[in-house]
Amino acid sequence: MRFKRTLVAALVSVTCLAGTGAAAAGAAVSDEQLAVTTPPAGSSAWVQDHSYGVQLPDPATASAADVATFFGGLTAAQQQRLVAAYPLVVGNLDGAPLALRYQANRVAMRAELDGLTAQAVKDPTTTGQIAMLTQLLQPGHQVLAFDPRSRGLVAEVFGDLATAQRVSVYVPGSDMDLSHFSQAEQAAQNLRSEEALVSPGTTTAAIAWSDYVTPVGLGADAATSRLAEAGAPRLVRLLAGLAVTTESSTPPSLFCHSYGSVLCGNAAPSIHAADGVTDMVVLGSPGMDVDDAAALGGGVQLWATTRNPNDWIGNVPFLEVGGLGHGADPTGTSFGGHVIASTGAVGHEGYFTDGTTSLRNFADIAVGDYGDVTN
């Protein structure tokens, strides 16, 4: 019993699992975060709106295919009417036309920015969100999802998602939110740039997907799976939406960083790729809440990135005790994944740095050049 208490204490204090390094830099123990598991604001009124002569698809239960069918039956004027009346619903509805979602999210972000700016004098903590929203509202940004709840949920697309031959999705870890979203943007942009180098003839798109509530700093949120379990269905819905709104003949590749790999591990059994399997790459992983790669399901091919010597995640005890910790090390030989090199990467955040073997390997996996991947 004494050993178990000691182990649990170590998991809480050492296994901080921060995705942006705030915990590693000595952040204080965080408060528990409230997971977002319900549809966005406006959804109740949307469901009760019968003015179109048909039942609008319930954001809580409708499949992406049903959503796509619904929007396919609307006129352009009807679609625009929905964007104006329910921007948060349309902007977060997987299966809705991509261009319409981008438009709706611009409307929703503008409204949120106006509100935050008005209250900024009394609440200076909104500075980061104001700066990020101002950037996202600049021409050229394609925001696939935006929800102001919690600390701000957001997903952005780089490239032409509708026509890309290969799609990559970056799933960040702890401390990621609207204020810190530029870090997720950079990772996705670096990945897409590297893809262009390794396969110039392949059209690609990358998504920086911070559309779930992440842990903040140290504490039980990072050492438990509660937020990952809550976020996993959101990732599964994203993939279902991409399947009906993009032309890619292969499933998206997932790049899951730190606590994001815990979310990906929880989502994996529900991923059913229509064609082939989904490549899932984990990096800086504290574990995936599974015993081995086989437990992720047949729809996933796992690639585990070797930890660099400066990544503090290597100090994490890879086990689960009393609901704390995330289980086996994905880079272990018995886990069953494809272990890939990360030469040149430094620290917990360094795996997407230009010139690293990890970034080159990520790009090769993303475009399907598996023979070029090094271990």
Salt bridges, closest charged atoms under 4 A:
GLU32 OE2 - ARG226 NH2 3.95
ASP94 OD1 - ARG101 NH1 3.12
ASP114 OD1 - ARG110 NH1 3.71
ASP147 OD2 - ARG149 NH2 2.80
GLU156 OE2 - HIS141 ND1 2.47
ASP177 OD2 - ARG151 NE 2.88
ASP177 OD1 - HIS180 ND1 2.75
GLU194 OE2 - ARG360 NE 2.67
ASP211 OD1 - ARG234 NH2 3.25
ASP221 OD1 - ARG226 NH2 2.59
ASP289 OD1 - HIS326 ND1 3.11
ASP311 OD1 - HIS348 ND1 2.74
ASP329 OD2 - ARG307 NH2 2.96
